[in-house]
Each structure stands twice: as structure tokens, then as C-alpha cells.
Amino acid sequence: MSGYGGGGYGGPAGGGPPAGWPAQGSPVPPAGSPYAPPAGYPFAQPVPPQGYPYASPYPPVPPPVEPSRGRKILRGIRNPFYAAQRTFRPSRPGVVDDPAVRKLQLWRTVLGLVAWVGLTVTYKAVVSADDVKAVADERLDQSWTSVLVLVCTFPVVVGAFVAAARGGLRRVYLRRALRPLGAVVAIMASMGTAALAMAPELAGLRDAVGLPGTIAIGVLCLWSIGFALYGIGLSLVHVFRTADIHEVVPPILAGVLVWEMALLDVTTGAYPQVPAGARAVFILGAPVTVTALAWWEMRRLRRHHGLTVRNALGR
């Protein structure tokens, strides 16, 4: 016989279970805890019911509340950069937002600016503050020219795209074109505001409104300068938010615009201080690069999102 007893480890030698325990093999556990205090124990405390052991100890966080239209307008009045973001970035529900394409568009703009600065510093001496100001004014003039060319090209390309669409898509694209058209109007209005504050021809108007009116015009001019400068950059990156019409419109419009700018540089004799070979490489480098990036963007839209010019036109 085992020295541990016939009733299991530590059991009595007779083999039976202890008093109050169920028979061996019974699935029912003993009632109560063996360590519970005896009945009538004066210091016994009730045990509160335990909750779900995996419940989060932190209260649920409510989702962020979307600001109202009035709050957005007030924020735009206080912050011209926020107003520019709301005006020149695509925001159509369901628009494809590809991070790779967005980064490529940003790098395209930044590298174009770096190439222009390198070309200017290499072939045009910048030794004084006046030279720096002349270079900055030249770049700003070129940016305005790009925007003006885009303003003229926008209705032609968008009009051809809408006219080529079939069925009810024309009505849809015309309705979607209102926001890009509003962006064009906004950039032109900001340019007009700057002229109102600084044009010599309007000095009489500034004198007529007196000091309070002059202060108001000055504040509006400062707001418009911030809005316009940031808006120009966003317009060149997002091509006047034409993705709100359809995702294939920005690469098409960017390709047309950059070749127009190259033709304009050739006809106006831009960069006269640069040798002919370097000037040709620089002038043609931009349209070739942007065309290649536009082709890559169209290819990515087709492969990853199933968007093509043919299905955009309903053909």
C-alpha cells in the first residue's frame, strides 16, 4: 500500500475522500472556499462583484468633433495659411489620396526651385542685397507668370475634358469644377488686393478712405500676401485642386502647363546670362521631368486605383 494513503496525496489511509468533499471523479468543486471565515465571524467583509478582467481601465475617448463652418471661416480670417490650405487643396469626398504621388508632387516643386536657385547663383553674380532682391523679384515674377498661364490654360484643358466625357459625367464634372474655379478666382482676387494697397495709380483712393481705411487696406494686403504666396505653392503642387474634378486631370494639366512655360521661356529669351547649352538643358529639363512624373502618376493611378482617362470619360 502506498505511504500516501489510498485517497490520493495526503488522503486518509482508508481511501475515502475527506468529510464534506465530493466523491472522487465528481466534476463538482467543493462548495465555498476552504479559507473562508467561519459563519458569524464578526470581521467578515462582503466581496464586491468583479468586472471583466480585460476591460480597459481608461474611459472611452469620444471621436473628434468636426468644427462648424463658422469656426472654419473665423480661423481662415485669422490665419491666411489655413485659408490657403482650405482653398487650394483637393477636398472632394472619396478623392484618391496617394501618399507616394503627393510626395512626388512636392519633391517636383522643391527640386525645380533648387535647380533654379543653383542656375541663378552659378551664372548670375549675387554679391549684394540688391542682387538678392533682384533674384527674389525675378522668381516671384516667374511664379506669377506660371499662375497666369495656368489660369488661361485651366478652362481650355478642363473644358476639353468635360466635353469629351459621355452621358451624365459632363454634368458631374461641371459641378465639381466649381471649387477649382473658385481657387482660380481666389488667387486673382489676392493679386488685386495687393495692387489695391501698393499700386501708385490707386493712391487717390487710399487718400480718400482716410487713415482707418488705409490701415484696413494694409492689414488686408498683409493677409493677401501670405494667402497668395502660400497659395501659389499649393496651386503649383496640386494644380489648382483639379483632382476635385477627377484624379487624372492634374497630371494632364501639369504636363500641358510645363510645356507652355518652356515655350514661353524660349520665345521671351529667358536666362540670357546662361550659356546656350546650359539654358537648353534647364528649359527642356523641366517639361521632360514633369512629363515623366505625370506618366508615372497616371500609371500608378491605373495599377493601384483602377483610374484611367478612358473610364474617367465613360468610354
Stockholm file with secondary structure:
# STOCKHOLM 1.0

chainA/1-315         MSGYGGGGYGGPAGGGPPAGWPAQGSPVPPAGSPYAPPAGYPFAQPVPPQGYPYASPYPPVPPPVEPSRGRKILRGIRNPFYAAQRTFRPSRPGVVDDPAVRKLQLWRTVLGLVAWVGLTVTYKAVVSADDVKAVADERLDQSWTSVLVLVCTFPVVVGAFVAAARGGLRRVYLRRALRPLGAVVAIMASMGTAALAMAPELAGLRDAVGLPGTIAIGVLCLWSIGFALYGIGLSLVHVFRTADIHEVVPPILAGVLVWEMALLDVTTGAYPQVPAGARAVFILGAPVTVTALAWWEMRRLRRHHGLTVRNALGR
#=GR chainA/1-315 SS CCTTCTTSTTCCTTCCCCTTSCCTTCSSCCSSCTTSCCTTCTTCCCCCCCCCTTCCSSCCCCCCCCCCHHHHHHHHHHCHHHHHHHHHSCCCTTCCCCHHHHHHHHHHHHHHHHHHHHHHHHHSCCCSHHHHHHHHHHHHHHHHHHHHHHHHHHHHHHHHHHHHCCTTHHHHHHHHTHHHHHHHHHHHHHHHHHHHHHCGGGHHHHHHTHHHHHHHHHHHHHHHHHHHHHHHHHHHHHTTTGGGTCTTHHHHHHHHHHHHHHHHHHHHTCCTTSCHHHHHHHHHHHHHHHHHHHHHHHHHHHHHHCCCHHHHTTC
#=GC SS_cons         CCTTCTTSTTCCTTCCCCTTSCCTTCSSCCSSCTTSCCTTCTTCCCCCCCCCTTCCSSCCCCCCCCCCHHHHHHHHHHCHHHHHHHHHSCCCTTCCCCHHHHHHHHHHHHHHHHHHHHHHHHHSCCCSHHHHHHHHHHHHHHHHHHHHHHHHHHHHHHHHHHHHCCTTHHHHHHHHTHHHHHHHHHHHHHHHHHHHHHCGGGHHHHHHTHHHHHHHHHHHHHHHHHHHHHHHHHHHHHTTTGGGTCTTHHHHHHHHHHHHHHHHHHHHTCCTTSCHHHHHHHHHHHHHHHHHHHHHHHHHHHHHHCCCHHHHTTC
//
